[in-house]
Amino acid sequence: MTLIFTVLFGVLSGCLLSVLVGIIGSRRRIGFGWAFLLSLLFTPLVGLIVALISDPLPDGVQRWGCIGTVVAVLGILSLIAFLMLLLTGGAMLAVM
């Protein structure tokens, strides 16, 4: 059971770090989507390096696209599911 929680925590924390790298990439030429995708495919560290290497956008300009909204909603839903699982101590799994 501990292994399941460890893997779940690893996946969720990796996704959260990828979203943070995407937010950094949204202020650069690479954009949110590509920075997020590179972070998911490789590691958040590789995505961060690539995002920081790309040129910054002019002040006040961000490149989110529709993927920013989709990822934000999915991230919030995943966080809610994780917190429910954490607070119930896995009792939600027994009910389902």
N, C-alpha and C positions, 0 to 999 in steps of 0.2 A: 504494500500500500504506500509505503514511503517513496518507493521508486516512481510511482505514478505522480505523486505530488511534486517530486523533484523534476521530472520531465515536464510537467505542466508549468511549473514555475520557470523553467529554462526557456520554454517556448514563448510564454507570455512576456518575460523580461526581454527576450530577443526581439520580439515584435515591438515592444515599447521603445527599445533603443533604436530600432529601425525607423519608427515614426519620428523620433527626435532628430535623427540624421536627415530625414526627409524635410523636416521643418527648417533645418539649417540649409539644405539644398534649395529650398523655395526662394531664398534670397540670392541665389546664384544662378548662373546660366544653365546649369544642369537641371534645375527644377525639382519639385517635390517628388514627382513620380519616378524619375530615373534614380535619384538618390535613394529613395525607399526601396526600389526594386533591387539595386545593387547591394543594399544592406541586407535584404532578405536572402539573395542568392549566395552571397559570400559571407561576410560578417559585418556587423555595424562599424567596426574599425576600418575596414576597406572602403565602405560607403562614405564614412566621414572623411577619409583621406581624399577620395575622388571629389567629394563635394567641396572640400576646402581648396583643392587645386584649381577648380573651375573659376572663371572670372565672376566677380560680384556684379549684380545688377545695379542700375542707377538707384538713388535713394527713393524710397517709397514704392518701389515696384516689387511685386511678388509673383511667382509663377506657381500657382496651386493647381489649376485645372479642376476637373471634377473628381480626380482621385483623392484630393485632400479631404473632401467631404465624406466620401465613401470610407476612407481609412479611419477618419475620426469617429464615424458612427460605429463601425465594426470594432474599433478599439474600446469605445465606451461600453458596448455590449459585452465584449470579452472581459473587461474589467468588472462589470456587474456580475457576470457569471462566476468569475473567479472569487470575488468577495463573498457571494452567496455560498459557494462551495467551502470556502475557508471558514466562514462564520457558523455554518451548520455542522462542521466537522465531518463532512462526507455523507451526512444523512440524506442529502438530496439524491445521491446515487442509489441508495437503498429504496427510495420511493419510486424512482423511475424504473 
